[in-house]
């Protein structure tokens, strides 16, 4: 039995049912649907549309449905098109004619919008907590790194030495922006659509404000047309997760590169690596590669939904059924990626000797020579040319840069001392820079940021 059998004669074609059914994926919204139904029933009671006994009977039926669903005892019927149909059918079986009053004043349009917002509030906050867990791993590893340094890269070419702690915290701050975006999205989506009906509200004495409050929403909708057609929150969530995926992909890319023999900066724990089906010597960074690869999937989910939404008129259109699978998939993949990368970063061994050796290349202190000349009064562009010429001569003539610097009339032994291993990174003293003092301050600020975000996540329930 469909929910619209009174209007259409005959049965719906099997192919239409197969094409339009969403039960195989929207059943994961069952508990959200039950929560919305309970709040709706109580609202109907407050409006005098249900008697006290009917409210009690319906709530008992909904409790029974929940018990059956959570114990896997719920028997889905062949014509259960979606989770809403399945729940209403079972409630009617349990409560008889009273069950048929469950949908009073409600449409599947405002019902599914409510379910999806409840799901998104919960899951995006859960993702935020997992981001925080990964940030805490990065913080721990940054503290452990001490004064270990490595080359910082531009264009994947060695540029300047930085502290390993500084490098790890760079990923931590990017994740902080991801967390901030997710929590902002949660705040914007915290609006209840229940009471909007199919698109125009209702002539019945409903209680949208009371229902919104009971469900824990910050407010109820202002415009019924907008309430049932709005999927901005899904698009925003998919963008937030896609950009988070891009940041995890960059982290994965570095792990792939660092764990090669050519770099040798990191050794992955065996539990977070795989072998080869053919090559016995291989140890592959599959987790890092999947973090890199799955970012494309997250981006695809976002672009697919935006393409679906772009041409839709107000209010509800069946196209909006396509909002759930990309959201569910992006949330699921992000949960897995964050947990897996937290494990990788917790267990990876950093080869700080190899890093320090690479960071000790005297050419990486070239800008320090230029800045030293600037402090002596030389214009920077001229200083840049002087040092660049010395680096060129060092490479072409195969003469150590230190010798050429010491012999240069504008430089000498004091400038040559800047090229000694470990010196250049200590000269990075500006706020937020890669030197020891600046990084120690940054560590304190990062700790405070994590504490603030933890309180923020826990406080916005």
ABEGO torsion letter per residue (X at the ends): XBAAAAABBEBBBAAAAAAABAAAAAAAAAAAAAAAAAAAAAAAAAAGABBAAAAAAAAAAAAAAAAAAAAGABBBBAABABAAAAAAAAAAAAAEAAAAAAABGBBAAAAAAAAAAAAAAAAAAAAAAAAAAAAAAAAAAAAAAEABBBBBBBGGBBABBBBAAAAAAAAAAAAAAAAAAAAAAAAAABBBABGAEAAAEBABBBBAAAAAAAAGBABBBABAAAAAABAAAAAAAAAAAAAAAAAAAAAAAAAAAAABAAAGABBBBAAABBBBAABAABBBBAAAAAAAAAAAAAAAAAAAAAAAAAABBOBBBAAAAAAAAAAAAAAAAAAAAAAAAAAAAAABBBBAAAAAAAAABAAAAAAAAAAAAAAAGBBAAAAAAAAAAAAAAAAAAGBBAAAAAAABAABEAAAAAAABBGAAAAABABBGBABAAAAAAAAAAAAAAAAAAAAAAAABX
